[in-house]
Amino acid sequence: MRQAGRYMPEFRKIRAKHSFLEVCHDPELAAEVTLLPVRAFNMDAAILFSDILVIPEALQVGLRFEDKIGPIIERPLQTPADIQSLPVIDIKKSLAFVEKTIKLLIPRLKVPLIGFCGAPFTIASYMIEGGSSRDLKKTKQWLLKDPESFHRLLQLITDYTLDYMHLQANAGIHAFQVFDSWANVLGHVQFREFSLQYLHRLIQGFKSTKLPIILFCRGSSVFASQMAEIGPAAISVDWNADLATIRTRIPATIALQGNLDPDILYAPRKLLKKEINHLLKSMQGDPGYIFNLGHGIHPDIPMDSVKTLVETVQNFQTTQ
Ligand code: CP3
């Protein structure tokens, strides 16, 4: 997760000249940044360089990224009328730059390319909160007081997201990951109604492509069984739970991805290796296990720690 992020000096060098959104919008630059970690660390897969917020951006809510703050949406949704006023857009046109980036990448990559998007609930919450928020108070108040208009917003985002997923599939990605980064603020009843239902629609609507879908929720260690019900190819698990225990509750037909605490990358090399090996051993022999972090990598993580991580995982695989 966040392969390039800001921890790579090569990325920071590009960012010194271009804003984050400029890099996303420029297919050559976005392709180059996608390749940076693959070249530096010999990763087993690449994740497209983009952001989940390109859909709200295409809906013209005024997205910008501010250093040390993160994303800001200048015109957040405040009333049901604001949903009505969103422009009708053509994803193929608005997000054509993503299609171009993928098409540049496919011939340059020797490993699979993972495309991605945000889950409808997470995208809706950014559009309502106007940026990152710890408690998502406005979003939760809206869905409790006026579930009908909240569902209208989720459905609108779901429709555009499916167009976006098909755009990426047609351009050539090999697998797709959906990030529900804010699902953890929901209780299990609301999770089912306001998140899972729409994740299910994404999975159903994407079936024709036959590409695997990996589902990540912050909160997946709690919601894993519910997520399994909607039949993703894989569930990406946050770092709060013991993955081997989660495995006992999830059908063997669903792969599990995860779930090293990203903070472990701050540990000295010896402890870092110990923690990685502990996780790998706990999942040893499971053909449906994909090593990953349990959430995004922090910008101040040393490159050497990432190198140690990749080497430890790859050596474990080849020596067993
Ligand atoms: O190469 C990669 O890093 C992978 C591409 C990628 C990015 N964002 C690039 C990015 C992916 C897969 C994402 C997903 C994403 N974006 C999520 C879901 C995953 C998660 O972390 O839960 C979310 C919630 C977002 C929205 C977003 N984008 C936030 C909250 C921020 C600020 C984060 C921060 O640490 O300040 C971003 C910015 C962002 N997206 C950066 C990158 C490389 C940093 C931008 C910069 O250079 O300043």
Residues whose N, C-alpha, C, O or C-beta is under 5 A from the ligand:
A	BS01	CP3	R2 Q3 A4 G5 R6 F20 I47 L48 F49 S50 D51 I52 G70 P71 F116 F179 S181 G296
